[in-house]
Amino acid sequence: MSKENAAIADRAKRARRIVKNPALYKVCMGCDSIVASKVNICPNCHAYRFECDENAVVSQARVLSSREQNSVVAEDLL
């Protein structure tokens, strides 16, 4: 499996976990990342506004699982 395919498979696996229990997550309104519901500040863009609606979380998980990552995350900055 190529590195790109492995990354998409990993995103799909995480999306399935989110879709099964969307109440544990929320969508950052600054960068559209999905973060844990206990987070107060997005670790990626440092925004503090979130969409907590479970339907929005599920919808965003499906969008993110179907494409490559194109946002910068904390690990990229190390």
N, CA and C atoms as a LAMMPS dump frame, in Angstrom:
ITEM: TIMESTEP
0
ITEM: NUMBER OF ATOMS
234
ITEM: BOX BOUNDS ff ff ff
-5.0000000000000000e+02 5.0000000000000000e+02
-5.0000000000000000e+02 5.0000000000000000e+02
-5.0000000000000000e+02 5.0000000000000000e+02
ITEM: ATOMS id mol type element x y z
1 1 1 N 0.857 -1.184 0
2 1 2 C 0 0 0
3 1 3 C 0.895 1.236 0
4 2 1 N 0.575 2.189 -0.866
5 2 2 C 1.369 3.405 -0.944
6 2 3 C 1.129 4.274 0.291
7 3 1 N 2.032 5.211 0.496
8 3 2 C 1.923 6.115 1.645
9 3 3 C 0.623 6.921 1.573
10 4 1 N 0.26 7.365 0.375
11 4 2 C -0.965 8.141 0.18
12 4 3 C -2.203 7.298 0.511
13 5 1 N -2.233 6.057 0.02
14 5 2 C -3.362 5.175 0.305
15 5 3 C -3.45 4.839 1.784
16 6 1 N -2.31 4.668 2.426
17 6 2 C -2.294 4.375 3.856
18 6 3 C -2.85 5.559 4.645
19 7 1 N -2.518 6.763 4.231
20 7 2 C -3.012 7.962 4.918
21 7 3 C -4.523 8.089 4.769
22 8 1 N -5.04 7.827 3.587
23 8 2 C -6.485 7.9 3.365
24 8 3 C -7.188 6.795 4.15
25 9 1 N -6.61 5.601 4.193
26 9 2 C -7.201 4.505 4.973
27 9 3 C -7.236 4.863 6.453
28 10 1 N -6.188 5.511 6.95
29 10 2 C -6.147 5.937 8.347
30 10 3 C -7.221 6.986 8.623
31 11 1 N -7.405 7.917 7.696
32 11 2 C -8.441 8.948 7.855
33 11 3 C -9.83 8.307 7.86
34 12 1 N -10.029 7.309 7.013
35 12 2 C -11.317 6.616 6.967
36 12 3 C -11.579 5.878 8.279
37 13 1 N -10.549 5.282 8.844
38 13 2 C -10.681 4.574 10.125
39 13 3 C -11.071 5.552 11.236
40 14 1 N -10.412 6.709 11.268
41 14 2 C -10.747 7.726 12.282
42 14 3 C -12.162 8.254 12.069
43 15 1 N -12.557 8.418 10.816
44 15 2 C -13.909 8.902 10.519
45 15 3 C -14.962 7.917 11.006
46 16 1 N -14.725 6.626 10.83
47 16 2 C -15.678 5.615 11.32
48 16 3 C -15.844 5.715 12.827
49 17 1 N -14.744 5.941 13.534
50 17 2 C -14.793 6.082 14.998
51 17 3 C -15.613 7.326 15.382
52 18 1 N -15.451 8.4 14.643
53 18 2 C -16.191 9.64 14.915
54 18 3 C -17.672 9.456 14.609
55 19 1 N -17.979 8.837 13.488
56 19 2 C -19.376 8.64 13.089
57 19 3 C -20.116 7.758 14.093
58 20 1 N -19.414 6.797 14.687
59 20 2 C -20.04 5.912 15.678
60 20 3 C -20.409 6.646 16.96
61 21 1 N -19.672 7.711 17.301
62 21 2 C -19.927 8.423 18.55
63 21 3 C -19.663 9.922 18.376
64 22 1 N -20.482 10.606 17.577
65 22 2 C -20.225 12.024 17.27
66 22 3 C -20.343 12.962 18.472
67 23 1 N -20.984 12.531 19.534
68 23 2 C -21.116 13.381 20.721
69 23 3 C -19.769 13.656 21.382
70 24 1 N -18.774 12.847 21.081
71 24 2 C -17.443 13.035 21.673
72 24 3 C -16.581 14.029 20.899
73 25 1 N -17.131 14.592 19.815
74 25 2 C -16.346 15.451 18.935
75 25 3 C -17.102 16.725 18.576
76 26 1 N -16.363 17.685 17.999
77 26 2 C -16.953 18.91 17.468
78 26 3 C -16.077 19.39 16.316
79 27 1 N -16.637 20.267 15.491
80 27 2 C -15.937 20.763 14.308
81 27 3 C -15.455 22.186 14.577
82 28 1 N -14.17 22.422 14.331
83 28 2 C -13.607 23.76 14.497
84 28 3 C -14.155 24.662 13.388
85 29 1 N -14.65 25.813 13.754
86 29 2 C -15.188 26.745 12.767
87 29 3 C -14.086 27.576 12.119
88 30 1 N -12.858 27.448 12.608
89 30 2 C -11.738 28.173 12.016
90 30 3 C -11.08 27.401 10.883
91 31 1 N -10.921 26.072 11.07
92 31 2 C -10.194 25.297 10.064
93 31 3 C -10.917 24.022 9.631
94 32 1 N -12.114 23.792 10.145
95 32 2 C -12.927 22.621 9.796
96 32 3 C -12.354 21.296 10.283
97 33 1 N -11.396 21.333 11.191
98 33 2 C -10.882 20.106 11.783
99 33 3 C -11.909 19.548 12.757
100 34 1 N -11.837 18.249 12.993
101 34 2 C -12.671 17.626 14.016
102 34 3 C -11.786 17.412 15.23
103 35 1 N -12.249 17.9 16.371
104 35 2 C -11.489 17.799 17.611
105 35 3 C -12.358 17.168 18.69
106 36 1 N -11.728 16.748 19.773
107 36 2 C -12.459 16.169 20.903
108 36 3 C -13.366 17.225 21.523
109 37 1 N -14.508 16.803 22.011
110 37 2 C -15.477 17.751 22.573
111 37 3 C -14.94 18.486 23.795
112 38 1 N -13.944 17.934 24.475
113 38 2 C -13.404 18.582 25.673
114 38 3 C -12.426 19.718 25.355
115 39 1 N -12.018 19.842 24.094
116 39 2 C -11.057 20.865 23.687
117 39 3 C -11.711 22.242 23.717
118 40 1 N -10.998 23.238 24.236
119 40 2 C -11.501 24.609 24.262
120 40 3 C -10.88 25.482 23.174
121 41 1 N -9.677 25.112 22.747
122 41 2 C -8.968 25.838 21.687
123 41 3 C -8.463 24.81 20.682
124 42 1 N -8.72 25.053 19.414
125 42 2 C -8.297 24.12 18.373
126 42 3 C -6.766 23.996 18.378
127 43 1 N -6.256 22.768 18.433
128 43 2 C -4.8 22.591 18.436
129 43 3 C -4.154 22.919 17.091
130 44 1 N -4.947 23.01 16.03
131 44 2 C -4.402 23.282 14.7
132 44 3 C -4.356 24.762 14.369
133 45 1 N -5.463 25.483 14.632
134 45 2 C -5.51 26.893 14.218
135 45 3 C -5.733 27.855 15.388
136 46 1 N -5.913 27.31 16.575
137 46 2 C -6.105 28.086 17.81
138 46 3 C -7.42 28.864 17.857
139 47 1 N -8.376 28.46 17.031
140 47 2 C -9.711 29.066 17.098
141 47 3 C -10.428 28.554 18.344
142 48 1 N -11.454 29.263 18.738
143 48 2 C -12.196 28.863 19.935
144 48 3 C -13.699 28.776 19.68
145 49 1 N -14.104 28.747 18.409
146 49 2 C -15.513 28.582 18.065
147 49 3 C -15.695 27.229 17.395
148 50 1 N -16.708 26.5 17.842
149 50 2 C -16.913 25.14 17.365
150 50 3 C -18.378 24.88 17.052
151 51 1 N -18.61 23.984 16.111
152 51 2 C -19.95 23.476 15.81
153 51 3 C -20.057 22.132 16.527
154 52 1 N -21.002 22.031 17.44
155 52 2 C -21.146 20.823 18.261
156 52 3 C -22.267 19.908 17.794
157 53 1 N -23.058 20.332 16.825
158 53 2 C -24.17 19.53 16.341
159 53 3 C -23.662 18.193 15.802
160 54 1 N -24.238 17.1 16.274
161 54 2 C -23.772 15.769 15.892
162 54 3 C -23.889 15.521 14.392
163 55 1 N -24.943 16.042 13.761
164 55 2 C -25.093 15.868 12.31
165 55 3 C -23.973 16.574 11.557
166 56 1 N -23.562 17.74 12.034
167 56 2 C -22.463 18.476 11.405
168 56 3 C -21.147 17.721 11.572
169 57 1 N -20.954 17.125 12.742
170 57 2 C -19.734 16.346 13.001
171 57 3 C -19.673 15.147 12.053
172 58 1 N -20.773 14.427 11.923
173 58 2 C -20.816 13.256 11.042
174 58 3 C -20.577 13.68 9.594
175 59 1 N -21.213 14.737 9.168
176 59 2 C -21.045 15.224 7.799
177 59 3 C -19.59 15.6 7.525
178 60 1 N -18.969 16.31 8.449
179 60 2 C -17.573 16.723 8.263
180 60 3 C -16.639 15.511 8.292
181 61 1 N -16.915 14.537 9.124
182 61 2 C -16.091 13.322 9.163
183 61 3 C -16.121 12.618 7.817
184 62 1 N -17.286 12.571 7.209
185 62 2 C -17.406 11.928 5.892
186 62 3 C -16.644 12.706 4.829
187 63 1 N -16.703 14.02 4.888
188 63 2 C -15.961 14.852 3.928
189 63 3 C -14.458 14.632 4.098
190 64 1 N -13.986 14.704 5.325
191 64 2 C -12.55 14.588 5.573
192 64 3 C -12.013 13.196 5.261
193 65 1 N -12.842 12.171 5.432
194 65 2 C -12.366 10.803 5.195
195 65 3 C -12.22 10.481 3.719
196 66 1 N -12.805 11.294 2.873
197 66 2 C -12.799 10.984 1.446
198 66 3 C -11.723 11.734 0.661
199 67 1 N -10.872 12.449 1.357
200 67 2 C -9.82 13.191 0.65
201 67 3 C -8.54 13.207 1.468
202 68 1 N -7.465 13.601 0.807
203 68 2 C -6.188 13.733 1.503
204 68 3 C -6.222 14.896 2.479
205 69 1 N -5.383 14.818 3.501
206 69 2 C -5.237 15.938 4.429
207 69 3 C -4.559 17.083 3.705
208 70 1 N -5.11 18.285 3.87
209 70 2 C -4.467 19.438 3.239
210 70 3 C -4.261 20.576 4.219
211 71 1 N -4.501 20.321 5.483
212 71 2 C -4.275 21.349 6.494
213 71 3 C -2.986 21.064 7.254
214 72 1 N -2.43 22.09 7.824
215 72 2 C -1.227 21.978 8.631
216 72 3 C -1.66 21.625 10.061
217 73 1 N -1.04 20.607 10.62
218 73 2 C -1.333 20.205 11.993
219 73 3 C -0.086 20.371 12.845
220 74 1 N -0.238 20.26 14.143
221 74 2 C 0.872 20.507 15.076
222 74 3 C 2.102 19.655 14.747
223 75 1 N 1.91 18.397 14.348
224 75 2 C 3.049 17.528 14.045
225 75 3 C 3.881 18.042 12.866
226 76 1 N 3.232 18.753 11.956
227 76 2 C 3.937 19.306 10.801
228 76 3 C 4.914 20.407 11.194
229 77 1 N 4.708 21.003 12.334
230 77 2 C 5.52 22.141 12.743
231 77 3 C 6.724 21.737 13.611
232 78 1 N 6.867 20.47 13.894
233 78 2 C 7.989 19.998 14.731
234 78 3 C 9.256 19.874 13.942
